[in-house]
Amino acid sequence: MKKFILITVLTLGLAFDGYSQCPMCKAALTSGRKTKASQYDRQVGNGINKGILFLMSVPYVLVAGAGFALYKANTKKKRNRLA
């Protein structure tokens, strides 16, 4: 039970620490979009947006890979039972 509480506290602590970056990124990205910013400022915003999309795709790829591995393992077990 102590391990569960410790893991929960650590997880919540990490979640709140990461949340503080979102308003800063949003402010940096939207400040160059509203005004007529230089080409460099727009490129920085586009690069950050592409980086966010890349980081967001990694968990989906991992879950899809795990799901595919489970699917293959289950079909292999079923095939062995039928044989």
C-alpha positions as CSV (number, residue, x, y, z in Angstrom):
1,M,0.0,0.0,0.0
2,K,2.9,2.4,0.8
3,K,4.3,1.8,-2.7
4,F,1.0,2.6,-4.3
5,I,0.7,5.9,-2.4
6,L,4.3,6.8,-3.2
7,I,3.9,6.1,-6.9
8,T,0.6,8.1,-6.9
9,V,2.3,11.1,-5.3
10,L,5.2,11.0,-7.6
11,T,3.0,10.7,-10.7
12,L,0.9,13.6,-9.6
13,G,4.0,15.7,-8.8
14,L,5.4,15.1,-12.3
15,A,2.0,15.9,-14.0
16,F,1.8,19.3,-12.3
17,D,5.4,20.1,-13.2
18,G,4.8,19.4,-16.9
19,Y,1.6,21.4,-17.0
20,S,3.3,24.7,-16.3
21,Q,4.9,24.8,-19.7
22,C,1.7,24.8,-21.8
23,P,0.8,28.5,-21.3
24,M,4.4,29.6,-22.1
25,C,4.5,27.7,-25.3
26,K,1.0,28.9,-26.3
27,A,2.1,32.5,-25.7
28,A,5.2,32.1,-27.7
29,L,3.4,30.6,-30.6
30,T,0.4,33.0,-30.8
31,S,2.4,36.2,-30.3
32,G,4.0,35.8,-33.7
33,R,0.7,34.8,-35.4
34,K,-1.4,37.8,-34.4
35,T,1.0,40.5,-35.4
36,K,2.9,40.8,-38.6
37,A,6.0,39.0,-37.3
38,S,9.1,38.4,-39.2
39,Q,9.6,35.2,-41.3
40,Y,11.9,33.9,-38.6
41,D,9.3,34.2,-35.8
42,R,6.8,32.3,-38.0
43,Q,9.3,29.6,-38.7
44,V,10.0,29.1,-34.9
45,G,6.2,28.7,-34.3
46,N,5.9,26.2,-37.2
47,G,8.9,24.2,-35.9
48,I,7.4,24.1,-32.4
49,N,4.1,22.9,-33.7
50,K,5.7,20.2,-35.7
51,G,7.7,19.1,-32.7
52,I,4.6,18.9,-30.6
53,L,2.9,16.7,-33.2
54,F,5.9,14.4,-33.4
55,L,6.0,14.0,-29.6
56,M,2.3,13.4,-29.5
57,S,2.5,10.6,-32.1
58,V,5.0,8.5,-30.1
59,P,2.5,7.1,-27.5
60,Y,0.1,6.2,-30.3
61,V,2.8,4.3,-32.2
62,L,3.8,2.4,-29.0
63,V,0.2,1.5,-28.2
64,A,-0.4,0.4,-31.8
65,G,2.7,-1.8,-31.7
66,A,1.7,-3.4,-28.4
67,G,-1.8,-4.1,-29.8
68,F,-0.4,-5.6,-32.9
69,A,2.0,-7.8,-30.9
70,L,-0.9,-9.0,-28.7
71,Y,-3.1,-9.7,-31.7
72,K,-0.3,-11.8,-33.3
73,A,0.3,-13.7,-30.1
74,N,-3.5,-14.5,-29.7
75,T,-3.8,-15.6,-33.4
76,K,-0.8,-17.8,-32.9
77,K,-2.3,-19.4,-29.8
78,K,-5.6,-20.0,-31.5
79,R,-3.9,-21.6,-34.5
80,N,-1.9,-23.9,-32.3
81,R,-5.1,-25.0,-30.4
82,L,-6.9,-25.8,-33.7
83,A,-4.0,-27.8,-35.0
